[in-house]
């Protein structure tokens, strides 16, 4: 069992949160179990499936960074959180003070992880992530060859990203560290399927412990041809073969759920706080609702704001299909991936 520095605070908060949801409370004394804190919207990739090329074109040239003022407004909640995701829609490592902020989060003791394309994760920065104690690094890859990577990620950076991962792997060996765990995050697309065995072999060489494959949401009509929902039999076969190879090497392999009738629960309204780089707060990472702004309200006020309380009540009384219809987080209807609803902060409804 892993003991965390903040267990004396975060564990009681976790238990209280579970109790309050069982009691169907909409105003919570417990704090969020997970905090998502976005460093920036800026990005140094141009991924073909990214919605900044479709419904989020206005944010494509965004250059703002999370300020220390906003960071400090979130800081009181770090000690209650089990997890902090220190990344968002942009490339986290472009923030000039990323490691300084990471150090401050780690002082409170939560499990900290982030998603990165790995381009800016050069040798010295990689060493800092190890030394500070980042718990997990999730590297977004676009295949196992230069050609496929460039086609999907929109930039010729495959070899440099692989080298950056090797530096972390080697520095962990040198220092005897086991953290951060290295994960691959690879969007499930038809172009990637033929390279799955190579991806698993690459993960083995780089000592990547898990391969996560979220389902692609076809943001534009031209992306529908990449949807594995239109290529189900081949996708299932490729995933099955890759899973066997990954199991052989002791690598976790998590392909998307391809059961079209699968529906799950979602507790984001009760467990997660999503803070954008500019201090606006969303109801969840899918950005359906804006529920507050840290420039205008305290974090406590936003967590139990009128909008959040109403959304929680609607969850209990009306269900997810009413407040979050067609959401790919809980409803596996293929149409939600092939012809998705608009889900980005430009179109979010304000529930303040």
Short mmCIF file of the C-alpha atoms (twelve columns), coordinates in Angstrom:
data_MODEL
# 
_entry.id   MODEL 
# 
loop_
_atom_site.group_PDB 
_atom_site.id 
_atom_site.type_symbol 
_atom_site.label_atom_id 
_atom_site.label_alt_id 
_atom_site.label_comp_id 
_atom_site.label_asym_id 
_atom_site.label_seq_id 
_atom_site.Cartn_x 
_atom_site.Cartn_y 
_atom_site.Cartn_z 
_atom_site.pdbx_PDB_model_num 
ATOM 1   C CA . UNK A 1   0.000   0.000   0.000   1 
ATOM 2   C CA . UNK A 2   1.388   3.420   -1.003  1 
ATOM 3   C CA . UNK A 3   1.299   5.975   1.798   1 
ATOM 4   C CA . UNK A 4   0.810   9.550   0.631   1 
ATOM 5   C CA . UNK A 5   1.972   12.631  2.422   1 
ATOM 6   C CA . UNK A 6   -1.566  14.037  2.493   1 
ATOM 7   C CA . UNK A 7   -3.371  10.823  3.543   1 
ATOM 8   C CA . UNK A 8   -4.366  12.248  6.932   1 
ATOM 9   C CA . UNK A 9   -6.400  14.900  5.111   1 
ATOM 10  C CA . UNK A 10  -7.241  13.389  1.719   1 
ATOM 11  C CA . UNK A 11  -8.462  10.016  3.004   1 
ATOM 12  C CA . UNK A 12  -11.102 11.466  5.361   1 
ATOM 13  C CA . UNK A 13  -12.115 13.793  2.530   1 
ATOM 14  C CA . UNK A 14  -12.493 10.803  0.212   1 
ATOM 15  C CA . UNK A 15  -14.633 8.931   2.729   1 
ATOM 16  C CA . UNK A 16  -16.783 11.995  3.394   1 
ATOM 17  C CA . UNK A 17  -17.285 12.486  -0.337  1 
ATOM 18  C CA . UNK A 18  -18.443 8.883   -0.770  1 
ATOM 19  C CA . UNK A 19  -20.831 9.271   2.179   1 
ATOM 20  C CA . UNK A 20  -22.280 12.521  0.833   1 
ATOM 21  C CA . UNK A 21  -22.954 11.056  -2.613  1 
ATOM 22  C CA . UNK A 22  -24.669 8.048   -1.037  1 
ATOM 23  C CA . UNK A 23  -26.802 10.541  0.874   1 
ATOM 24  C CA . UNK A 24  -27.532 12.288  -2.451  1 
ATOM 25  C CA . UNK A 25  -26.255 15.616  -1.233  1 
ATOM 26  C CA . UNK A 26  -25.925 18.437  -3.733  1 
ATOM 27  C CA . UNK A 27  -24.100 20.855  -1.430  1 
ATOM 28  C CA . UNK A 28  -20.881 19.207  -0.341  1 
ATOM 29  C CA . UNK A 29  -18.743 19.603  2.755   1 
ATOM 30  C CA . UNK A 30  -16.106 17.404  1.099   1 
ATOM 31  C CA . UNK A 31  -13.654 18.898  -1.368  1 
ATOM 32  C CA . UNK A 32  -12.872 17.594  -4.880  1 
ATOM 33  C CA . UNK A 33  -10.996 14.310  -5.041  1 
ATOM 34  C CA . UNK A 34  -9.264  15.317  -8.274  1 
ATOM 35  C CA . UNK A 35  -8.144  18.733  -9.447  1 
ATOM 36  C CA . UNK A 36  -7.391  19.420  -13.093 1 
ATOM 37  C CA . UNK A 37  -5.249  22.517  -13.414 1 
ATOM 38  C CA . UNK A 38  -4.490  23.761  -16.913 1 
ATOM 39  C CA . UNK A 39  -1.121  25.517  -17.434 1 
ATOM 40  C CA . UNK A 40  -1.842  26.862  -20.931 1 
ATOM 41  C CA . UNK A 41  -3.838  26.496  -24.126 1 
ATOM 42  C CA . UNK A 42  -0.706  26.950  -26.236 1 
ATOM 43  C CA . UNK A 43  0.494   23.914  -28.151 1 
ATOM 44  C CA . UNK A 44  3.506   22.990  -30.288 1 
ATOM 45  C CA . UNK A 45  1.748   20.161  -32.160 1 
ATOM 46  C CA . UNK A 46  -0.962  20.317  -34.796 1 
ATOM 47  C CA . UNK A 47  -2.798  17.027  -34.368 1 
ATOM 48  C CA . UNK A 48  -5.122  16.138  -37.204 1 
ATOM 49  C CA . UNK A 49  -7.935  15.026  -34.848 1 
ATOM 50  C CA . UNK A 50  -7.676  17.971  -32.412 1 
ATOM 51  C CA . UNK A 51  -10.782 20.112  -32.152 1 
ATOM 52  C CA . UNK A 52  -8.710  23.292  -32.200 1 
ATOM 53  C CA . UNK A 53  -8.683  22.603  -35.944 1 
ATOM 54  C CA . UNK A 54  -12.469 22.408  -35.987 1 
ATOM 55  C CA . UNK A 55  -14.826 23.816  -33.358 1 
ATOM 56  C CA . UNK A 56  -12.050 25.470  -31.347 1 
ATOM 57  C CA . UNK A 57  -10.280 27.445  -34.040 1 
ATOM 58  C CA . UNK A 58  -10.433 30.593  -31.901 1 
ATOM 59  C CA . UNK A 59  -8.065  29.058  -29.348 1 
ATOM 60  C CA . UNK A 60  -5.506  27.805  -31.847 1 
ATOM 61  C CA . UNK A 61  -3.281  30.851  -31.394 1 
ATOM 62  C CA . UNK A 62  -3.845  31.217  -27.632 1 
ATOM 63  C CA . UNK A 63  -0.690  32.196  -25.778 1 
ATOM 64  C CA . UNK A 64  -1.798  32.792  -22.165 1 
ATOM 65  C CA . UNK A 65  -0.361  30.999  -19.132 1 
ATOM 66  C CA . UNK A 66  -1.698  30.031  -15.718 1 
ATOM 67  C CA . UNK A 67  -0.772  32.835  -13.315 1 
ATOM 68  C CA . UNK A 68  0.581   32.443  -9.802  1 
ATOM 69  C CA . UNK A 69  -2.464  34.340  -8.575  1 
ATOM 70  C CA . UNK A 70  -4.827  31.725  -10.028 1 
ATOM 71  C CA . UNK A 71  -2.530  28.937  -8.872  1 
ATOM 72  C CA . UNK A 72  -2.596  30.254  -5.312  1 
ATOM 73  C CA . UNK A 73  -6.390  30.449  -5.354  1 
ATOM 74  C CA . UNK A 74  -6.462  26.703  -6.094  1 
ATOM 75  C CA . UNK A 75  -3.625  25.841  -3.681  1 
ATOM 76  C CA . UNK A 76  -5.835  25.346  -0.563  1 
ATOM 77  C CA . UNK A 77  -7.494  22.340  -2.230  1 
ATOM 78  C CA . UNK A 78  -4.305  20.446  -3.078  1 
ATOM 79  C CA . UNK A 79  -4.067  18.903  0.382   1 
ATOM 80  C CA . UNK A 80  -7.573  17.440  0.094   1 
ATOM 81  C CA . UNK A 81  -7.071  15.962  -3.378  1 
ATOM 82  C CA . UNK A 82  -6.083  12.386  -4.078  1 
ATOM 83  C CA . UNK A 83  -4.960  13.360  -7.568  1 
ATOM 84  C CA . UNK A 84  -3.895  16.496  -9.403  1 
ATOM 85  C CA . UNK A 85  -3.839  16.486  -13.189 1 
ATOM 86  C CA . UNK A 86  -1.443  19.321  -13.959 1 
ATOM 87  C CA . UNK A 87  -2.266  19.697  -17.624 1 
ATOM 88  C CA . UNK A 88  -5.212  20.611  -19.808 1 
ATOM 89  C CA . UNK A 89  -6.024  21.294  -23.398 1 
ATOM 90  C CA . UNK A 90  -2.615  22.757  -24.362 1 
ATOM 91  C CA . UNK A 91  0.949   21.499  -23.986 1 
ATOM 92  C CA . UNK A 92  1.696   21.799  -20.273 1 
ATOM 93  C CA . UNK A 93  5.490   21.982  -20.578 1 
ATOM 94  C CA . UNK A 94  5.322   25.233  -22.545 1 
ATOM 95  C CA . UNK A 95  4.530   27.011  -19.275 1 
ATOM 96  C CA . UNK A 96  7.767   28.809  -18.282 1 
ATOM 97  C CA . UNK A 97  7.248   28.050  -14.580 1 
ATOM 98  C CA . UNK A 98  5.839   24.568  -14.869 1 
ATOM 99  C CA . UNK A 99  8.403   22.862  -12.628 1 
ATOM 100 C CA . UNK A 100 8.227   25.620  -10.001 1 
ATOM 101 C CA . UNK A 101 4.465   25.139  -9.755  1 
ATOM 102 C CA . UNK A 102 4.883   21.361  -9.757  1 
ATOM 103 C CA . UNK A 103 7.161   21.627  -6.718  1 
ATOM 104 C CA . UNK A 104 4.482   23.565  -4.857  1 
ATOM 105 C CA . UNK A 105 1.782   21.018  -5.677  1 
ATOM 106 C CA . UNK A 106 3.993   18.143  -4.541  1 
ATOM 107 C CA . UNK A 107 4.486   19.827  -1.153  1 
ATOM 108 C CA . UNK A 108 0.817   19.055  -0.428  1 
ATOM 109 C CA . UNK A 109 1.327   15.376  -1.224  1 
ATOM 110 C CA . UNK A 110 -1.229  14.375  -3.880  1 
ATOM 111 C CA . UNK A 111 -0.563  12.022  -6.776  1 
ATOM 112 C CA . UNK A 112 0.397   14.315  -9.666  1 
ATOM 113 C CA . UNK A 113 0.306   13.388  -13.340 1 
ATOM 114 C CA . UNK A 114 0.104   15.125  -16.673 1 
ATOM 115 C CA . UNK A 115 -0.258  14.652  -20.417 1 
ATOM 116 C CA . UNK A 116 2.417   15.885  -22.782 1 
ATOM 117 C CA . UNK A 117 3.398   15.444  -26.397 1 
ATOM 118 C CA . UNK A 118 6.969   15.155  -25.090 1 
ATOM 119 C CA . UNK A 119 8.486   17.583  -27.590 1 
ATOM 120 C CA . UNK A 120 9.613   20.095  -24.948 1 
ATOM 121 C CA . UNK A 121 10.566  17.361  -22.463 1 
ATOM 122 C CA . UNK A 122 14.295  17.686  -23.148 1 
ATOM 123 C CA . UNK A 123 16.923  15.941  -21.032 1 
ATOM 124 C CA . UNK A 124 17.274  18.582  -18.306 1 
ATOM 125 C CA . UNK A 125 13.534  19.096  -17.954 1 
ATOM 126 C CA . UNK A 126 13.021  15.339  -17.834 1 
ATOM 127 C CA . UNK A 127 15.512  15.115  -14.975 1 
ATOM 128 C CA . UNK A 128 13.630  17.816  -13.093 1 
ATOM 129 C CA . UNK A 129 10.371  15.900  -13.429 1 
ATOM 130 C CA . UNK A 130 12.091  12.859  -11.907 1 
ATOM 131 C CA . UNK A 131 13.792  14.840  -9.124  1 
ATOM 132 C CA . UNK A 132 10.641  16.731  -8.127  1 
ATOM 133 C CA . UNK A 133 8.673   13.497  -7.905  1 
ATOM 134 C CA . UNK A 134 6.146   13.631  -10.739 1 
ATOM 135 C CA . UNK A 135 4.132   10.450  -10.289 1 
ATOM 136 C CA . UNK A 136 3.134   9.758   -13.879 1 
ATOM 137 C CA . UNK A 137 3.978   11.125  -17.311 1 
ATOM 138 C CA . UNK A 138 1.466   10.324  -20.056 1 
ATOM 139 C CA . UNK A 139 3.051   10.825  -23.471 1 
ATOM 140 C CA . UNK A 140 0.698   11.392  -26.371 1 
ATOM 141 C CA . UNK A 141 2.090   9.436   -29.314 1 
ATOM 142 C CA . UNK A 142 0.868   9.188   -32.889 1 
ATOM 143 C CA . UNK A 143 2.073   5.776   -33.946 1 
ATOM 144 C CA . UNK A 144 5.349   3.879   -34.006 1 
ATOM 145 C CA . UNK A 145 6.884   5.301   -37.193 1 
ATOM 146 C CA . UNK A 146 8.004   8.756   -38.258 1 
ATOM 147 C CA . UNK A 147 5.533   8.785   -41.127 1 
ATOM 148 C CA . UNK A 148 2.443   7.908   -39.119 1 
ATOM 149 C CA . UNK A 149 3.488   10.183  -36.263 1 
ATOM 150 C CA . UNK A 150 3.837   13.175  -38.608 1 
ATOM 151 C CA . UNK A 151 0.526   12.384  -40.307 1 
ATOM 152 C CA . UNK A 152 -1.339  12.311  -37.000 1 
ATOM 153 C CA . UNK A 153 0.580   14.762  -34.813 1 
ATOM 154 C CA . UNK A 154 1.204   17.272  -37.589 1 
ATOM 155 C CA . UNK A 155 4.881   17.730  -36.769 1 
ATOM 156 C CA . UNK A 156 8.106   15.853  -37.496 1 
ATOM 157 C CA . UNK A 157 9.121   15.130  -33.901 1 
ATOM 158 C CA . UNK A 158 8.936   11.352  -33.517 1 
ATOM 159 C CA . UNK A 159 12.661  10.731  -33.021 1 
ATOM 160 C CA . UNK A 160 13.159  13.621  -30.587 1 
ATOM 161 C CA . UNK A 161 10.203  12.496  -28.453 1 
ATOM 162 C CA . UNK A 162 11.586  8.961   -28.290 1 
ATOM 163 C CA . UNK A 163 14.973  10.354  -27.243 1 
ATOM 164 C CA . UNK A 164 13.346  12.472  -24.544 1 
ATOM 165 C CA . UNK A 165 11.623  9.392   -23.124 1 
ATOM 166 C CA . UNK A 166 14.921  7.511   -23.165 1 
ATOM 167 C CA . UNK A 167 16.543  10.272  -21.112 1 
ATOM 168 C CA . UNK A 168 13.898  9.867   -18.393 1 
ATOM 169 C CA . UNK A 169 14.212  6.083   -18.503 1 
ATOM 170 C CA . UNK A 170 17.999  6.249   -18.180 1 
ATOM 171 C CA . UNK A 171 17.957  8.900   -15.457 1 
ATOM 172 C CA . UNK A 172 15.540  6.789   -13.414 1 
ATOM 173 C CA . UNK A 173 18.011  3.913   -13.680 1 
ATOM 174 C CA . UNK A 174 20.922  6.130   -12.706 1 
ATOM 175 C CA . UNK A 175 19.185  7.551   -9.635  1 
ATOM 176 C CA . UNK A 176 17.354  4.381   -8.609  1 
ATOM 177 C CA . UNK A 177 13.957  6.066   -8.927  1 
ATOM 178 C CA . UNK A 178 10.775  4.277   -9.921  1 
ATOM 179 C CA . UNK A 179 8.807   7.458   -10.616 1 
ATOM 180 C CA . UNK A 180 7.473   8.840   -12.774 1 
ATOM 181 C CA . UNK A 181 5.631   5.914   -14.318 1 
ATOM 182 C CA . UNK A 182 5.616   6.310   -18.085 1 
ATOM 183 C CA . UNK A 183 2.359   5.847   -19.996 1 
ATOM 184 C CA . UNK A 184 1.553   6.094   -23.692 1 
ATOM 185 C CA . UNK A 185 -1.673  7.870   -24.602 1 
ATOM 186 C CA . UNK A 186 -2.563  7.015   -28.190 1 
ATOM 187 C CA . UNK A 187 -5.862  8.041   -29.738 1 
ATOM 188 C CA . UNK A 188 -7.493  5.010   -31.370 1 
ATOM 189 C CA . UNK A 189 -7.546  5.707   -35.110 1 
ATOM 190 C CA . UNK A 190 -7.565  3.477   -38.158 1 
ATOM 191 C CA . UNK A 191 -4.149  4.789   -39.226 1 
ATOM 192 C CA . UNK A 192 -2.622  3.552   -35.965 1 
ATOM 193 C CA . UNK A 193 -4.086  0.028   -35.931 1 
ATOM 194 C CA . UNK A 194 -1.431  -1.612  -38.186 1 
ATOM 195 C CA . UNK A 195 1.336   -0.287  -35.919 1 
ATOM 196 C CA . UNK A 196 -0.011  -1.611  -32.626 1 
ATOM 197 C CA . UNK A 197 2.571   -4.447  -32.357 1 
ATOM 198 C CA . UNK A 198 5.364   -1.924  -32.994 1 
ATOM 199 C CA . UNK A 199 3.883   0.398   -30.392 1 
ATOM 200 C CA . UNK A 200 3.939   -2.402  -27.813 1 
ATOM 201 C CA . UNK A 201 7.554   -3.232  -28.724 1 
ATOM 202 C CA . UNK A 202 8.477   0.437   -28.429 1 
ATOM 203 C CA . UNK A 203 6.786   0.625   -25.025 1 
ATOM 204 C CA . UNK A 204 8.836   -2.372  -23.901 1 
ATOM 205 C CA . UNK A 205 12.105  -0.762  -25.000 1 
ATOM 206 C CA . UNK A 206 11.279  2.591   -23.398 1 
ATOM 207 C CA . UNK A 207 9.941   0.957   -20.206 1 
ATOM 208 C CA . UNK A 208 6.490   2.422   -20.698 1 
ATOM 209 C CA . UNK A 209 4.238   0.558   -18.286 1 
ATOM 210 C CA . UNK A 210 0.823   1.276   -19.810 1 
ATOM 211 C CA . UNK A 211 -0.698  1.993   -23.191 1 
ATOM 212 C CA . UNK A 212 -4.007  3.841   -22.991 1 
ATOM 213 C CA . UNK A 213 -6.060  4.257   -26.168 1 
ATOM 214 C CA . UNK A 214 -8.983  6.667   -25.850 1 
ATOM 215 C CA . UNK A 215 -11.572 6.593   -28.586 1 
ATOM 216 C CA . UNK A 216 -11.293 9.265   -31.265 1 
ATOM 217 C CA . UNK A 217 -14.072 11.823  -31.481 1 
ATOM 218 C CA . UNK A 218 -14.435 12.800  -35.158 1 
ATOM 219 C CA . UNK A 219 -14.492 16.575  -34.799 1 
ATOM 220 C CA . UNK A 220 -14.765 17.166  -38.549 1 
ATOM 221 C CA . UNK A 221 -16.385 15.236  -41.383 1 
ATOM 222 C CA . UNK A 222 -12.967 14.425  -42.860 1 
ATOM 223 C CA . UNK A 223 -12.007 12.584  -39.676 1 
ATOM 224 C CA . UNK A 224 -14.832 10.045  -39.917 1 
ATOM 225 C CA . UNK A 225 -12.667 7.776   -42.074 1 
ATOM 226 C CA . UNK A 226 -10.318 7.444   -39.096 1 
ATOM 227 C CA . UNK A 227 -13.076 6.246   -36.767 1 
ATOM 228 C CA . UNK A 228 -12.614 2.659   -35.634 1 
ATOM 229 C CA . UNK A 229 -16.399 2.502   -35.166 1 
ATOM 230 C CA . UNK A 230 -16.557 2.193   -38.959 1 
ATOM 231 C CA . UNK A 231 -13.927 -0.568  -38.884 1 
ATOM 232 C CA . UNK A 232 -15.026 -2.578  -35.856 1 
ATOM 233 C CA . UNK A 233 -14.046 -6.125  -36.798 1 
ATOM 234 C CA . UNK A 234 -10.512 -5.170  -37.853 1 
ATOM 235 C CA . UNK A 235 -10.100 -2.939  -34.782 1 
ATOM 236 C CA . UNK A 236 -11.182 -5.689  -32.387 1 
ATOM 237 C CA . UNK A 237 -8.744  -8.148  -33.983 1 
ATOM 238 C CA . UNK A 238 -5.852  -5.679  -33.826 1 
ATOM 239 C CA . UNK A 239 -6.607  -4.819  -30.200 1 
ATOM 240 C CA . UNK A 240 -6.798  -8.486  -29.222 1 
ATOM 241 C CA . UNK A 241 -3.404  -9.252  -30.768 1 
ATOM 242 C CA . UNK A 242 -1.809  -6.193  -29.192 1 
ATOM 243 C CA . UNK A 243 -3.275  -7.109  -25.806 1 
ATOM 244 C CA . UNK A 244 -1.665  -10.560 -25.950 1 
ATOM 245 C CA . UNK A 245 1.727   -9.087  -26.814 1 
ATOM 246 C CA . UNK A 246 1.436   -6.457  -24.091 1 
ATOM 247 C CA . UNK A 247 0.483   -9.140  -21.565 1 
ATOM 248 C CA . UNK A 248 3.569   -11.118 -22.545 1 
ATOM 249 C CA . UNK A 249 5.729   -8.111  -21.662 1 
ATOM 250 C CA . UNK A 250 3.804   -7.119  -18.546 1 
ATOM 251 C CA . UNK A 251 2.540   -3.905  -20.107 1 
ATOM 252 C CA . UNK A 252 -0.938  -2.629  -19.362 1 
ATOM 253 C CA . UNK A 253 -3.028  -2.238  -22.505 1 
ATOM 254 C CA . UNK A 254 -6.316  -0.330  -22.417 1 
ATOM 255 C CA . UNK A 255 -8.101  -0.083  -25.777 1 
ATOM 256 C CA . UNK A 256 -11.417 1.742   -26.057 1 
ATOM 257 C CA . UNK A 257 -14.644 0.040   -25.096 1 
ATOM 258 C CA . UNK A 258 -16.309 -0.984  -28.366 1 
ATOM 259 C CA . UNK A 259 -19.656 -2.061  -26.917 1 
ATOM 260 C CA . UNK A 260 -22.082 0.355   -28.646 1 
ATOM 261 C CA . UNK A 261 -24.724 -0.082  -25.958 1 
ATOM 262 C CA . UNK A 262 -22.439 0.516   -22.990 1 
ATOM 263 C CA . UNK A 263 -23.424 3.310   -20.635 1 
ATOM 264 C CA . UNK A 264 -21.628 4.146   -17.409 1 
ATOM 265 C CA . UNK A 265 -21.997 6.557   -14.532 1 
ATOM 266 C CA . UNK A 266 -20.119 9.837   -14.216 1 
ATOM 267 C CA . UNK A 267 -19.341 11.506  -10.897 1 
ATOM 268 C CA . UNK A 268 -17.360 14.490  -12.168 1 
ATOM 269 C CA . UNK A 269 -19.809 16.977  -10.602 1 
ATOM 270 C CA . UNK A 270 -19.086 15.484  -7.186  1 
ATOM 271 C CA . UNK A 271 -15.416 14.557  -7.435  1 
ATOM 272 C CA . UNK A 272 -13.542 16.790  -9.885  1 
ATOM 273 C CA . UNK A 273 -12.746 20.474  -10.223 1 
ATOM 274 C CA . UNK A 274 -11.477 21.630  -13.635 1 
ATOM 275 C CA . UNK A 275 -9.627  24.967  -13.603 1 
ATOM 276 C CA . UNK A 276 -8.648  26.588  -16.897 1 
ATOM 277 C CA . UNK A 277 -5.440  28.586  -17.307 1 
ATOM 278 C CA . UNK A 278 -7.392  31.873  -17.068 1 
ATOM 279 C CA . UNK A 279 -9.183  30.965  -13.834 1 
ATOM 280 C CA . UNK A 280 -12.525 29.945  -15.317 1 
ATOM 281 C CA . UNK A 281 -13.862 26.710  -13.837 1 
ATOM 282 C CA . UNK A 282 -15.678 24.025  -15.836 1 
ATOM 283 C CA . UNK A 283 -18.135 21.379  -14.693 1 
ATOM 284 C CA . UNK A 284 -15.838 18.690  -16.102 1 
ATOM 285 C CA . UNK A 285 -13.046 18.095  -18.609 1 
ATOM 286 C CA . UNK A 286 -15.579 17.825  -21.459 1 
ATOM 287 C CA . UNK A 287 -16.388 21.518  -20.900 1 
ATOM 288 C CA . UNK A 288 -20.188 21.355  -21.050 1 
ATOM 289 C CA . UNK A 289 -20.718 24.086  -18.435 1 
ATOM 290 C CA . UNK A 290 -18.840 27.075  -17.004 1 
ATOM 291 C CA . UNK A 291 -19.510 27.102  -13.268 1 
ATOM 292 C CA . UNK A 292 -17.309 29.926  -12.007 1 
ATOM 293 C CA . UNK A 293 -14.338 32.231  -12.308 1 
ATOM 294 C CA . UNK A 294 -11.594 32.391  -9.696  1 
ATOM 295 C CA . UNK A 295 -11.039 36.066  -10.523 1 
ATOM 296 C CA . UNK A 296 -14.523 36.771  -9.184  1 
ATOM 297 C CA . UNK A 297 -15.208 34.055  -6.586  1 
ATOM 298 C CA . UNK A 298 -13.277 31.906  -4.124  1 
ATOM 299 C CA . UNK A 299 -12.676 28.248  -4.795  1 
ATOM 300 C CA . UNK A 300 -15.059 27.334  -1.957  1 
ATOM 301 C CA . UNK A 301 -17.792 29.501  -3.432  1 
ATOM 302 C CA . UNK A 302 -17.404 27.883  -6.848  1 
ATOM 303 C CA . UNK A 303 -17.339 24.293  -5.553  1 
ATOM 304 C CA . UNK A 304 -20.798 24.848  -4.052  1 
ATOM 305 C CA . UNK A 305 -21.990 27.580  -6.384  1 
ATOM 306 C CA . UNK A 306 -25.619 27.909  -7.415  1 
ATOM 307 C CA . UNK A 307 -24.799 26.355  -10.783 1 
ATOM 308 C CA . UNK A 308 -22.902 23.391  -9.353  1 
ATOM 309 C CA . UNK A 309 -25.595 22.657  -6.766  1 
ATOM 310 C CA . UNK A 310 -28.309 22.818  -9.441  1 
ATOM 311 C CA . UNK A 311 -26.340 20.475  -11.727 1 
ATOM 312 C CA . UNK A 312 -25.898 17.974  -8.904  1 
ATOM 313 C CA . UNK A 313 -29.619 18.123  -8.123  1 
ATOM 314 C CA . UNK A 314 -30.441 17.589  -11.787 1 
ATOM 315 C CA . UNK A 315 -28.076 14.607  -11.834 1 
ATOM 316 C CA . UNK A 316 -30.091 12.972  -9.057  1 
ATOM 317 C CA . UNK A 317 -33.555 13.962  -10.303 1 
ATOM 318 C CA . UNK A 318 -33.196 13.952  -14.103 1 
ATOM 319 C CA . UNK A 319 -30.117 11.866  -14.840 1 
ATOM 320 C CA . UNK A 320 -27.042 12.261  -17.013 1 
ATOM 321 C CA . UNK A 321 -28.984 12.081  -20.250 1 
ATOM 322 C CA . UNK A 322 -30.702 15.324  -19.292 1 
ATOM 323 C CA . UNK A 323 -27.736 17.382  -18.137 1 
ATOM 324 C CA . UNK A 324 -24.999 15.847  -20.329 1 
ATOM 325 C CA . UNK A 325 -26.631 14.286  -23.398 1 
ATOM 326 C CA . UNK A 326 -24.421 12.576  -25.983 1 
ATOM 327 C CA . UNK A 327 -21.326 12.773  -23.813 1 
ATOM 328 C CA . UNK A 328 -18.578 10.332  -24.820 1 
ATOM 329 C CA . UNK A 329 -17.477 9.950   -21.204 1 
ATOM 330 C CA . UNK A 330 -20.498 7.854   -20.254 1 
ATOM 331 C CA . UNK A 331 -22.562 7.085   -23.384 1 
ATOM 332 C CA . UNK A 332 -20.913 4.706   -25.853 1 
ATOM 333 C CA . UNK A 333 -23.366 5.317   -28.695 1 
ATOM 334 C CA . UNK A 334 -21.136 5.255   -31.833 1 
ATOM 335 C CA . UNK A 335 -22.865 8.389   -33.166 1 
ATOM 336 C CA . UNK A 336 -21.410 10.329  -30.239 1 
ATOM 337 C CA . UNK A 337 -17.942 9.574   -31.630 1 
ATOM 338 C CA . UNK A 338 -18.701 9.712   -35.352 1 
ATOM 339 C CA . UNK A 339 -20.940 12.788  -35.354 1 
ATOM 340 C CA . UNK A 340 -20.263 14.429  -31.974 1 
ATOM 341 C CA . UNK A 341 -22.044 17.242  -30.209 1 
ATOM 342 C CA . UNK A 342 -20.096 20.470  -29.719 1 
ATOM 343 C CA . UNK A 343 -18.036 20.145  -26.547 1 
ATOM 344 C CA . UNK A 344 -15.611 22.979  -25.970 1 
ATOM 345 C CA . UNK A 345 -15.420 26.020  -23.762 1 
ATOM 346 C CA . UNK A 346 -16.373 28.386  -26.589 1 
ATOM 347 C CA . UNK A 347 -19.832 26.796  -26.602 1 
ATOM 348 C CA . UNK A 348 -20.137 26.000  -22.882 1 
ATOM 349 C CA . UNK A 349 -23.319 27.029  -21.076 1 
ATOM 350 C CA . UNK A 350 -22.805 29.312  -18.081 1 
ATOM 351 C CA . UNK A 351 -24.210 27.897  -14.842 1 
ATOM 352 C CA . UNK A 352 -23.056 30.499  -12.336 1 
# 
